[in-house]
Amino acid sequence: MYEHLVSFRFKEKLSAIKEKELLEVLYALPAEIAGIVDLTAGCNETTETGNIQGYTLGLRVTFADRQSLLGYGPHPAHQSFVSMLDGLIDNVIVIDYPILNKR
């Protein structure tokens, strides 16, 4: 399995309506994209003020395998979400890694 972590920093604070809209689209992705095992997303509520750095939306997607992760980026449902971010994003951090068995 593979983990896909994303942190979003927006140019301006999003309205509660826009945040809700983005989260609804993200939570619909597992029904549209094969290979998504789990997905969580939400708005940053950390109290660790030194670590926020303006990143206010987080996303975690667990994929069944590397092929599913690679197919996610170009998938039309994902690209539709990306198009919603046009003009809103200041920066994005993405980390992808294989989930190793714990022993």
C-alpha positions in Angstrom: 0.0 0.0 0.0 1.0 3.6 -0.5 0.3 6.8 1.5 -0.3 10.1 -0.2 -0.1 13.1 2.1 -0.9 16.7 1.0 -0.8 20.0 2.8 -2.4 23.0 1.1 -1.5 26.7 1.8 -4.0 29.2 0.2 -3.3 32.7 -1.0 -6.2 34.0 1.2 -8.3 32.5 4.0 -11.0 30.4 2.5 -14.6 30.9 3.4 -16.3 28.1 5.4 -18.5 27.4 2.3 -15.4 27.0 0.1 -13.7 24.7 2.6 -16.9 22.6 2.8 -17.1 22.4 -1.0 -13.5 21.3 -1.3 -13.9 18.6 1.5 -17.0 17.3 -0.1 -15.3 16.8 -3.4 -12.3 15.1 -1.7 -14.5 12.7 0.2 -16.3 11.7 -3.0 -13.0 10.6 -4.7 -12.9 7.0 -3.3 -16.2 6.3 -5.0 -14.8 7.6 -8.3 -11.2 6.4 -8.3 -10.3 2.7 -8.1 -7.5 1.8 -5.7 -8.3 4.2 -2.9 -8.4 2.2 0.3 -9.0 5.1 2.7 -9.2 8.9 2.5 -9.3 11.6 5.2 -9.2 15.3 4.9 -9.8 18.3 7.1 -8.9 21.8 8.1 -5.9 22.4 10.3 -6.8 22.8 14.0 -3.3 22.5 15.5 -2.4 24.6 18.5 1.3 24.3 17.7 1.6 27.8 16.3 5.2 27.4 15.2 4.3 24.6 12.9 1.3 26.0 11.0 3.2 28.0 8.3 -0.1 28.9 6.7 -1.0 25.3 5.7 -4.7 25.1 6.5 -6.0 22.0 4.6 -4.7 18.5 4.9 -5.3 15.3 2.9 -4.3 11.7 3.4 -5.1 9.1 0.8 -4.2 5.4 1.2 -3.8 3.5 -2.1 -3.9 -0.3 -2.6 -0.6 -0.2 -4.6 1.8 2.0 -6.5 -0.2 1.6 -9.7 -3.3 3.1 -8.0 -1.2 6.0 -6.7 0.2 6.7 -10.2 -3.3 6.6 -11.8 -4.7 9.0 -9.2 -3.0 12.2 -10.5 -4.3 12.1 -14.1 -7.7 10.7 -13.2 -10.5 13.1 -14.3 -12.1 13.2 -10.8 -8.8 14.3 -9.3 -8.2 16.8 -12.1 -11.6 18.2 -11.5 -10.6 18.8 -7.8 -7.3 20.4 -9.0 -9.2 22.8 -11.2 -11.2 24.0 -8.2 -7.9 25.1 -6.7 -6.9 27.3 -9.7 -5.9 30.8 -8.4 -6.4 29.8 -4.7 -3.2 28.0 -4.0 0.0 29.6 -2.6 1.9 26.3 -2.1 1.3 22.6 -1.8 3.4 20.0 0.0 3.1 16.4 -1.3 4.7 13.3 0.3 4.1 9.8 -1.2 5.6 6.7 0.5 5.1 2.9 0.6 3.5 1.6 3.8 5.9 -0.9 5.3 4.8 -3.8 7.5 5.4 -3.0 11.1 7.2 -5.7 13.0 
